[in-house]
């Protein structure tokens, strides 16, 4: 009954259910076996619309989580840009600056490794999807280092609006 009440007028069934469960004194645990693939063809515009909508909804239903995520992505992006900027500045001044580039590449490498570890974990959980997942292995690894920039963009947009566009 409380769940039905929580869903009434809600935009996010996930967050409403989460809040209702927590308000009832229970907790939610991730069960890897419940992972479900969701494939769809998207272009850049629909991807940014979707990802921004998710962060706007998070800001409304879980503002603390939104703030922590925005801050974490801001630090990652700032560290990477500062490292690359410092390396470029050192090149311009003739000062040694390879350490700036090395640290920046390390940050990118760690993000790519995180993406690869996620791919491996999902392949273990969904062995029947192995071939499909492997076809996109490049995305899991090469795009992982730029994901925080996407989330930072989404977070900034979410900071200034509560209006969403639902699938067109």
C-alpha positions as CSV (number, residue, x, y, z in Angstrom):
1,X,0.0,0.0,0.0
2,X,2.8,2.4,0.9
3,X,4.5,1.6,-2.4
4,X,1.4,2.5,-4.4
5,X,1.2,5.7,-2.5
6,X,4.8,6.5,-3.2
7,X,4.3,5.9,-6.9
8,X,1.2,8.2,-7.1
9,X,2.3,11.3,-9.0
10,X,5.9,10.2,-9.1
11,X,8.2,10.6,-12.1
12,X,10.7,8.0,-10.9
13,X,9.4,4.6,-10.0
14,X,13.0,3.6,-8.9
15,X,13.6,6.4,-6.5
16,X,10.0,6.4,-5.2
17,X,10.3,2.7,-4.4
18,X,13.7,3.1,-2.9
19,X,12.5,5.9,-0.6
20,X,9.4,3.9,0.4
21,X,11.5,0.8,1.2
22,X,13.9,2.9,3.2
23,X,11.1,4.8,5.0
24,X,9.7,1.4,6.0
25,X,13.0,0.6,7.7
26,X,14.3,-1.8,5.1
27,X,17.4,-1.6,2.9
28,X,18.0,-2.5,-0.8
29,X,20.8,-4.7,-1.8
30,X,22.2,-5.2,-5.3
31,X,21.8,-8.7,-6.6
32,X,24.0,-9.2,-9.6
33,X,21.8,-12.0,-11.0
34,X,19.1,-9.4,-11.5
35,X,21.1,-7.5,-14.1
36,X,19.0,-7.2,-17.3
37,X,20.4,-6.0,-20.6
38,X,18.5,-3.2,-22.3
39,X,19.6,-2.6,-25.8
40,X,18.4,0.2,-28.0
41,X,19.7,2.3,-30.9
42,X,20.4,5.8,-29.8
43,X,22.0,8.8,-31.4
44,X,24.0,11.5,-29.6
45,X,21.0,13.7,-29.1
46,X,18.8,11.0,-27.5
47,X,21.7,9.8,-25.4
48,X,22.3,13.2,-23.9
49,X,18.6,13.7,-23.4
50,X,18.4,10.4,-21.6
51,X,21.5,10.9,-19.5
52,X,20.5,14.4,-18.5
53,X,17.0,13.4,-17.6
54,X,18.5,10.7,-15.3
55,X,20.6,13.4,-13.5
56,X,17.7,15.8,-13.2
57,X,15.5,13.0,-11.7
58,X,18.4,12.2,-9.3
59,X,18.7,15.8,-8.3
60,X,15.0,15.9,-7.4
61,X,14.7,12.5,-5.7
62,X,18.2,12.0,-4.2
63,X,19.8,15.4,-4.0
64,X,22.6,14.2,-1.7
65,X,23.6,11.5,-4.2
66,X,23.4,14.0,-7.0
67,X,25.7,16.4,-5.2
68,X,28.3,13.7,-4.3
69,X,28.3,12.5,-7.9
70,X,28.6,16.0,-9.4
71,X,31.5,16.8,-7.0
72,X,33.3,13.5,-7.9
73,X,33.0,14.1,-11.6
74,X,34.1,17.7,-11.2
75,X,37.2,16.6,-9.4
76,X,38.0,14.0,-12.0
77,X,37.5,16.4,-14.9
78,X,39.4,19.2,-13.2
79,X,42.4,16.9,-12.4
80,X,42.6,15.6,-15.9
81,X,42.3,19.1,-17.5
82,X,44.7,20.6,-15.0
83,X,47.3,17.8,-15.7
84,X,47.0,18.2,-19.5
85,X,47.0,22.0,-19.2
86,X,50.1,21.9,-17.0
87,X,51.9,19.6,-19.5
88,X,51.0,22.0,-22.4
89,X,52.2,25.0,-20.4
90,X,55.5,23.2,-19.6
91,X,56.0,22.5,-23.2
92,X,55.5,26.2,-24.0
93,X,57.9,27.3,-21.4
94,X,60.5,24.6,-22.0
95,X,60.2,23.3,-18.4
96,X,60.1,19.6,-17.8
97,X,56.5,18.5,-17.6
98,X,56.3,14.9,-18.6
99,X,55.2,14.1,-15.0
100,X,52.0,16.0,-15.7
101,X,51.3,14.0,-18.8
102,X,52.1,10.8,-17.0
103,X,49.7,11.5,-14.2
104,X,47.0,12.5,-16.7
105,X,47.5,9.3,-18.7
106,X,47.4,7.3,-15.5
107,X,44.0,8.8,-14.7
108,X,42.8,7.9,-18.1
109,X,44.2,4.4,-17.9
110,X,42.6,3.7,-14.5
111,X,39.2,4.8,-15.9
112,X,39.7,2.5,-18.9
113,X,40.6,-0.4,-16.6
114,X,37.5,0.3,-14.6
115,X,35.5,0.1,-17.8
116,X,37.2,-3.2,-18.7
117,X,36.5,-4.7,-15.3
118,X,32.8,-3.7,-15.6
119,X,32.7,-5.5,-19.0
120,X,34.3,-8.6,-17.5
121,X,31.9,-8.6,-14.6
122,X,28.8,-8.2,-16.9
123,X,30.1,-11.0,-19.2
124,X,30.3,-13.3,-16.2
125,X,26.8,-12.4,-15.1
126,X,25.3,-12.6,-18.6
127,X,27.3,-15.3,-20.5
128,X,24.7,-15.6,-23.2
129,X,25.4,-11.9,-24.1
130,X,29.2,-12.4,-24.4
131,X,29.4,-11.9,-28.2
132,X,27.3,-8.8,-28.1
133,X,29.2,-7.4,-25.2
134,X,32.6,-8.1,-26.9
135,X,31.4,-6.3,-30.0
136,X,31.2,-3.2,-27.8
137,X,34.4,-3.8,-25.7
138,X,36.0,-0.8,-27.3
139,X,33.2,1.4,-25.9
140,X,33.5,0.0,-22.4
141,X,37.2,0.8,-22.3
142,X,37.9,3.7,-24.6
143,X,34.8,5.8,-23.7
144,X,35.1,5.2,-19.9
145,X,37.6,8.0,-19.4
146,X,35.2,10.6,-20.9
147,X,32.1,9.4,-19.1
148,X,32.8,11.7,-16.1
149,X,32.7,14.7,-18.5
150,X,29.3,13.6,-19.8
151,X,28.1,13.2,-16.2
152,X,29.5,16.6,-15.3
153,X,27.6,18.2,-18.2
154,X,24.5,16.4,-17.1
155,X,25.0,17.5,-13.5
156,X,25.5,21.2,-14.5
157,X,22.3,21.1,-16.6
158,X,20.4,19.4,-13.7
159,X,21.6,22.2,-11.4
160,X,19.6,24.8,-13.4
161,X,16.4,22.9,-14.2
162,X,13.8,20.5,-12.9
163,X,12.1,20.2,-16.3
164,X,12.5,16.9,-18.2
165,X,11.6,15.8,-21.7
166,X,10.3,12.3,-21.6
167,X,11.3,10.4,-24.8
168,X,10.5,13.2,-27.2
